Amino acid sequence: MNIKLETITHPKASTLLSDRLRDLIVSGSVKPGETLPPERELVATSGLSRGSVREALKILETEGLVEVRLGRAGGSRVTVPKRAGLVRSVETYLRANSIGLRELLDCRIAIEPMLARLCALNRTEPELEHLHALHRDFMETLTDVKRYRSLNFEWHRCIARASRNDPLIALMEAISAPILAASGFERATSPITRQSAVRAHQEILGAIERQDAEAAAKAMERHLSAYSGIVDRISGED
């Protein structure tokens, strides 16, 4: 009988410990603000070396689940991961894997109509006033491409933040910088597309002001799909 077996691997001891501690934290057994047992206690109860315990704590620190403080009054305090950490992780993944502009624009089309919908439902009056102010500045920068791009993305990010949906906000923020840096974005930003963007923003903003969630989502999808089509056409000409 010819039996083929895959290689059997054993996870590192530090990984096993970090997995167990992570489960305690995310399940709520250990709450934010509380302190994990000191290193010497973790060494004694786990049977692992001090080096493995420190490595496990370092893993949790990298994930934003603990803050490790050194010294006699130190320890590992449980924390809640911040949105900025998720943004950095996703942005690093996108850049390291050289994700192209086409895929990034698909992400925007998938995410931003929902953000516009939620913004229309959840935005406050100060947030609406800020969106109007950005839009007024946006209309005055049609000949300044660098500032135009900066205000354009800030306007979209403000819509995202007003949605009150943290995971979607993180995804939107993560893909913004790679899109700005992507080759092809600037080529698709012509005087005609800038004028079209102003009109599209005005339509989206009007729906948000009326708190018409469906209209805001549809207008955002039309806006992003139109721009995506321009990028496709330019790419096809290369």
Secondary structure, 3 states (H helix, E strand, C coil): CCCCCCCCCCCCHHHHHHHHHHHHHHCCCCCCCCECCCHHHHHHHHCCCHHHHHHHHHHHHHCCCEEEECCCCCEEEECCCCHHHHHHHHHHHHHHCCCCHHHHHHHHHHHHHHHHHHHHHHCCHHHHHHHHHHHHHHHCCCCCHHHHHHHHHHHHHHHHHCCCCHHHHHHHHHHHHHHHHCCCCCCCCCHHHHHHHHHHHHHHHHHHHHCCHHHHHHHHHHHHHHHHHHHHHHHHHC
